[in-house]
Amino acid sequence: MDANISEYVIEARNLRKEYGEVIAVAGIDFTIRKGELYGLLGPNGSGKTTIIRLLTGQVQPTAGSVRVMGIDAAADPVEARTGIGIIPEQETPPSFLTGEEYLRFVGDIRHVEDIEAQCDWWFSYLDFDDARTRLCKDLSRGTRQKLMFAQAFLHRPPLALIDEPLINLDPVMQRKVKDFLMDYVTAGNTIFLSTHILAIAEEICTGIAILNRGELLFTGSPAELRERHEDLEGFFLNLIGGHGE
């Protein structure tokens, strides 16, 4: 391996984010290698969404550094976002576009050559063909979530950052999305997701980090916990409880 090329697709070093007197992220370190399906876990308000925003360059760190695919996300946020897929927790597609217009718009930005075929595949795979000609403002929350999922993977990025991937999806679609994510990393790609739903992480993640009040309490894997005869839920609750939650 070239000495100038990192083995990590994500590197956070002493990463800290403050909002006035509030410490959202308290100087944490973590790294993620290619091919991982990595889950960031924590209760509401633990700093998960802030970390996603730091990784995508949407907010600047107060201190420390963060590199995504070898790019400094703080110094060059646009370049850092260029080669990845992103699903924010609450962002919705433009209300004045139809579902297909939005995917084609994203396809133009991402330089997707076979955009028509890609649109056809995603509308079929996620079973929301009725959204093609409907304005995004008229779509249900679940359908908007499907559209945001499709736009993130439209250009088949080597890395995707996802905030709460299964929110607003019914159980059948949750299963399909989980299968897609697992197959995607098996093909050599990397996914970093944040969630407070422990069952998701225990089922599909190869690595996990547990965050509480901006502090990183644990990094490891569900497999390690199983080898220690511990279930993720019990371990998580004991860990969080032991830190004053």
N, C-alpha and C positions, 0 to 999 in steps of 0.2 A: 504493500500500500504506500502511496506517495506520502511522504512525511508531512506535507502541507494539507492533506485531506483528512478530516476527522472521521473516525469510525461512527460518530453519532449524527443522527439527523436533527436532533434537538439537544441543545446544551444550555442549561441555565446555571449561572455561577453567581452566588451571593445576590440573587435576584430579590429586589425589594421595591415595594410600591406603597407610598403613603398618600393619603388624601387629607391634608391638614394634619390633625392630631390622630387620625385613624390610620392604623397600620394594616393595610389589606393583604400584603405579602411581606413576610418578615425575614428577608435575606436567606432564601432557600437555594439549594443546589440539587439538580437532578439531570440525568442524561437518558436519552432514548436511542436505541440502535435501530437500524433498518430492519424491517420485517416484524416489528413488535406491534401488538394491539394493546396499547397502554392506557390504563384507566386512572384518572385523577378523581379520588373519592373524598367526600367531605359533606358535612351538613350544610344547609343553606347559610350563606354568609361567611363561608370558610375561606373564600378567596379564589375559588375555582374559575369563575368567569373572568376575574381580573387576570389570572394567569393566561387564559386563552387570548385575552386582549393584548397582553404583553408579547406573547408569541407571534401574534399577527401584526404587531406594530401599531395597533389602534390606540394604545396609550404608551407613554414613555416611562421607563423605570426610574424610580428615585435614586437607585444605586444598583450596581451589579451589571451583568451582561446577559444577553440571550441571543443565541444563534440558531437559525432555522435553515436547514439544508446548506449549512456553511455560510449563511448570510447574516450579518448583524441586523436583527429586526428593529432595533432602536435607531440605528444610523441610516438604514435604507429600507423602511417599511414597505414601500411599494414593490421593490425588487423581492423582498422576502415573501410577499403574498403572491407573486406572479406564478410560481410553480407549484402551489399547493391548493388544496380544496378546503373551504371553510364553511361550516354551518354554525352561525351564531345562535344563541339560545332564543332570542326574541325577534331577531330581524325578519322582516317579511318582504316578499317580492313587491315590485312597484305596482301600486293599485291600478294604474291606468293601462297596464299591458295585460294581454291574455297570457295563459300559461305557456303556449307555444312561442309567442312573441318574446317572452322573458328568456326562455331557454335559447332561442336563436340569438338574442342580444348577448347572453353570456357566451355563447359559442363564438360570436364575432370577436369578443374581447379575448377569449382564450385561444383563438385561432384554430378552432375545431373544423377540420376539413369535411368530415362526413356528418355535418350537423343534422341533416334530415334523418339519416339512419339512426343517429344517436337519440334524437327526439322520439322517434318511433319506438326505439327499444325501451326507453325509460317510461314513456306513457303506458306501454304494455306491461313492463316488469312490475311497476308499482301500482298498476291497475287504476289509473286516473285519467283515462283518455278523454273523459268529459271535460277536463280542465283546459284542453287545447284552445278552445274558442271562448272561454269564459274569462272575464276580467278577474285579476287576482283579488281585487277587493271583494268579490262575490264568492270566493272560495272558502270552504270550511277550514278550521285550524288544521285538521289532519291533512287535508289536501295541500294546504300551503306548506306544511312540513314535508310532504312528499316532493313538492316542487323544489324546495330548498335543498333537499337531499340530492335530487337529480342534478341541480346546477353545480353542486360541490364536486361531483364525480364525472361530470360531462366530458372533461378533458383527460380523464384517467390519471390523476396526479399521483406522484410517488409518495406523497404525504398528505393526509387529511386531518384537520383539526375540527373536532365536533363537540359542541356544547349541548348536552342532553339529547342524544340522537333519537330516542324513542318517544319523546314527548308528543302527546296528541295522537299517537298511532294506536289502532286497535290491535288485539293480540295476534291476529293472523299476519298483519303487516309488520308487527314487531319481529315475528319469527323470520319473515323474509329479509328484513333489514339486517338482523343479526347474522343470518346465513351469508348475506352479501359481504358484510364486514370481515367475517372469518375467512371467506374465500379470497377476499381482496389482499389480506396480509399473507395468506398462503402463496399467492402469486408473486410475493416479494416486495409488496408495498408496505407502508407504515401508517398506522392510525393512532392518533392521540385523542382520547375522548374524556370529557368531564361529566360526572353524573353523581347524583346522591342515591341512585337506586342500586343497592349492593348486589342484587341478584344478577343484574346485567354484567357487572364486573366479574363476579365469580364464575359465570357461565362462559364468557367469551374472551376475557383479557389474559394476556400472557404475562403482563407486569402491571403493578399497581403502586400508587402513592396515596397516602392518606394525609389529608390536610385539615387543620382545624385552627380557626382564628388567625389565618395567615402563616401558621407554622407547619412545617413538614414533620409529621410524627413517625412515618414508616414508609419504606420502599421495599418492594419484594414482589411476590407473585402469589396468586391463589394456590398454585401447586405446592409452594413451600409451606403454606398454612395447612394444606391437607396432609402433607408428610408429617407435620407436627400434630396431626389429629385435631386441628382447630378449624372451625368454620369461619368464614369471612365476617358474617354478621356479628357473631359473639366477640370475635377479636376486635372488630371495629368499635362496637359499643363499649367494650372494656377500655380500649385505648382512648376514645373520646371522653369517656366518663372520668378517666384518670387525669385528664387535663382540664377539668373544671367546666365541661360543657353541661 
